[in-house]
Amino acid sequence: MTWTRHRPKALSWALLLAFVLVVGFTIARYTGGGVSVGEDLLGLVVRLAVLVLVVLAYLRTGGSTEVSRKGLVVHNGLRATQVPAQAVRTIQEDPRRGGVVALLTTGQAVELPGVPITDVRQVRRALKGR
């Protein structure tokens, strides 16, 4: 079974607007002739850092969880993590995050993006192959 956490459209538009504003302001600042790139190196680095944070925030809002008898494939928006079924100790609700987490035998908790609290039982059944 697969669950997907979609990015909200309002967030997509807000982040696109932030991206366009930062890039537009940067271009206007350096093409206006008042400041050269060499003089404002710190300002350019800060603007690039803001752009990186905007892109990372956008990527982190998405994600998906795929559950099978073999284990979990969790994609948190940036990278996919495969967790074998033998490494999963239990699946439980996490009201703090508003979703579901998989507790591993190593003691780590892995958030399952896209899985609502009401689907805990389905995740457990899918891991057992029922």
Disulfide bonds with the S-S distance in Angstrom:
none
